[in-house]
Amino acid sequence: MPREIERKFLVRGDGWRRRVVRSLPIVQGYLTRMGFPDCTRSSVRVRISGEQAWLNIKRAEIGVSRLEFQYPVPVNEAREMLDALAMGALIEKIRHEVPVGNHVWEVDVFEGENAGLIVAEIELAHEDEPFERPEWIGEEVSHDPRYYNTSLVEHPFSRW
C-alpha cells in the first residue's frame, strides 16, 4: 500500500530562500476532512499546482506516516470540484523546493487567512531515515494536528 512518510517543521529565518530551485502556487480544498480530534477515516483533497491537479485520499492518522493515494485529474475538473464541493476555505500557498543533502525540502509559505505560517516538509523512505537538518529548520510539528492542512481550513493560523 502507498504510504506517505513526511516530517513537518516550522521555519526560522530566510536562509532557505537562497537555495530555492523551484516555486509553484498551490490551491487546495477538502471534499472531506479528518476533523481532529474527532477523526473520520480519511480526508479527500483536490489540489491544483501550476498546470497540474490531483485528487488525494489520506487516511486519518496523526504522525509522520499515513496511507495515501493520489490520482491526476484535469485542471478544469479540479477547479470545478473546488468551486462546487470544497468544504470551508481553500488553502493557498507557495511551495518552494529546496535541496539539502540527499533530500528536497518543500517549504510552504501560506497566504490568505494562514499568512505568516511557513512550514518545511521532508518526505522520507522510512520513518527513521536520517536527513540533514539545515540551520533554518525550527521546531518539529509532525505530531501537532493544528499544522495539518485539514485543520488550517477550519482554524486558520491568523486566528490562533
C-alpha positions as CSV (number, residue, x, y, z in Angstrom):
1,M,0.0,0.0,0.0
2,P,1.2,3.5,-0.7
3,R,2.4,5.4,2.4
4,E,3.4,8.9,2.8
5,I,6.2,9.3,5.3
6,E,6.7,13.0,5.9
7,R,8.1,15.2,8.7
8,K,7.0,18.8,9.2
9,F,8.9,21.6,10.8
10,L,8.4,25.3,11.5
11,V,10.9,27.5,9.6
12,R,13.2,30.1,11.2
13,G,14.5,33.0,9.2
14,D,15.1,33.3,5.4
15,G,18.2,31.2,5.0
16,W,16.3,28.7,2.8
17,R,15.3,31.3,0.2
18,R,18.8,31.5,-1.4
19,R,18.7,27.7,-2.1
20,V,15.2,27.6,-3.8
21,V,15.3,25.7,-7.2
22,R,11.6,25.9,-8.0
23,S,8.4,27.6,-6.7
24,L,4.8,26.8,-7.5
25,P,1.5,28.3,-6.3
26,I,-0.9,25.7,-4.8
27,V,-4.6,26.0,-4.1
28,Q,-6.3,23.1,-2.4
29,G,-9.6,22.3,-0.8
30,Y,-11.1,19.4,1.0
31,L,-14.2,17.4,0.0
32,T,-13.9,15.6,3.4
33,R,-11.7,16.3,6.3
34,M,-10.1,14.4,9.1
35,G,-11.6,16.7,11.6
36,F,-9.1,16.2,14.5
37,P,-9.7,15.3,17.3
38,D,-13.0,13.7,16.0
39,C,-11.4,11.7,13.3
40,T,-13.2,10.4,10.3
41,R,-11.4,7.6,8.5
42,S,-9.9,9.8,5.7
43,S,-9.6,13.2,4.1
44,V,-10.2,13.8,0.4
45,R,-8.4,16.7,-1.1
46,V,-8.3,18.4,-4.5
47,R,-5.0,20.3,-5.3
48,I,-4.0,22.5,-8.2
49,S,-0.4,23.3,-8.6
50,G,0.7,25.1,-11.7
51,E,-0.9,23.4,-14.6
52,Q,-1.5,20.1,-12.9
53,A,-4.1,18.8,-10.5
54,W,-4.7,15.8,-8.2
55,L,-7.3,14.1,-6.2
56,N,-5.7,12.9,-2.9
57,I,-7.1,10.5,-0.3
58,K,-5.3,10.2,3.0
59,R,-6.0,8.0,6.0
60,A,-6.7,9.9,9.2
61,E,-3.6,9.3,11.3
62,I,-1.6,11.7,13.4
63,G,2.2,11.4,12.9
64,V,4.7,11.1,10.2
65,S,3.4,8.1,8.3
66,R,-0.1,7.6,6.8
67,L,-1.8,5.7,4.0
68,E,-2.1,8.0,0.9
69,F,-3.5,7.6,-2.6
70,Q,-3.1,10.3,-5.3
71,Y,-4.6,10.5,-8.8
72,P,-4.1,13.1,-11.5
73,V,-7.3,14.9,-12.7
74,P,-7.8,17.5,-15.4
75,V,-7.2,21.0,-14.1
76,N,-10.6,22.3,-15.3
77,E,-12.4,19.5,-13.3
78,A,-10.3,20.2,-10.3
79,R,-11.4,23.9,-10.4
80,E,-15.0,22.8,-10.7
81,M,-14.6,20.4,-7.7
82,L,-13.1,23.2,-5.6
83,D,-15.8,25.7,-6.6
84,A,-18.7,23.2,-6.1
85,L,-17.6,20.7,-3.5
86,A,-14.9,22.1,-1.2
87,M,-15.8,22.3,2.5
88,G,-14.8,25.6,4.1
89,A,-12.0,27.8,3.0
90,L,-9.3,26.9,0.5
91,I,-5.7,26.6,1.4
92,E,-3.4,28.9,-0.7
93,K,0.3,28.7,-0.5
94,I,3.5,29.0,-2.5
95,R,5.6,25.8,-2.4
96,H,9.4,26.3,-2.7
97,E,11.6,23.3,-3.4
98,V,14.9,23.5,-1.5
99,P,17.6,20.8,-2.0
100,V,19.6,19.9,1.2
101,G,21.9,16.9,1.2
102,N,20.2,13.9,-0.4
103,H,16.7,15.3,0.0
104,V,14.5,18.1,-1.3
105,W,12.6,20.1,1.4
106,E,9.3,21.6,0.5
107,V,8.9,25.0,2.1
108,D,5.3,26.2,2.1
109,V,4.6,29.9,2.6
110,F,0.9,30.2,3.3
111,E,-1.3,33.0,2.1
112,G,-4.8,34.3,2.9
113,E,-6.0,33.5,6.4
114,N,-2.9,31.4,7.0
115,A,-0.5,34.2,6.0
116,G,2.5,34.3,8.3
117,L,2.8,30.5,8.6
118,I,5.8,28.9,7.0
119,V,6.4,25.2,7.3
120,A,9.0,22.9,5.8
121,E,8.3,19.2,5.0
122,I,10.6,16.4,4.0
123,E,9.5,13.1,2.5
124,L,11.4,10.0,3.7
125,A,11.6,6.4,2.5
126,H,11.2,5.2,6.1
127,E,10.4,6.7,9.5
128,D,13.9,6.5,10.9
129,E,15.7,7.6,7.7
130,P,18.5,10.1,8.6
131,F,18.4,13.5,7.0
132,E,20.4,16.7,7.1
133,R,18.7,19.5,9.2
134,P,19.5,22.9,7.7
135,E,20.0,25.8,10.1
136,W,16.6,27.3,9.1
137,I,14.7,24.3,10.5
138,G,12.9,25.0,13.7
139,E,10.5,23.0,15.9
140,E,9.1,19.8,14.6
141,V,5.3,19.8,14.3
142,S,4.7,16.5,12.7
143,H,2.6,15.3,15.6
144,D,0.6,18.5,16.1
145,P,-2.6,18.4,14.1
146,R,-3.0,22.2,14.3
147,Y,-0.4,22.4,11.4
148,Y,-2.2,19.8,9.2
149,N,-3.8,21.5,6.2
150,T,-7.1,19.9,7.1
151,S,-7.1,21.8,10.4
152,L,-5.9,25.1,8.8
153,V,-9.1,25.1,6.8
154,E,-11.3,25.4,9.9
155,H,-8.8,27.0,12.3
156,P,-6.6,29.3,10.2
157,F,-3.2,30.4,11.6
158,S,-4.4,34.1,11.7
159,R,-6.9,33.2,14.4
160,W,-4.6,31.4,16.8
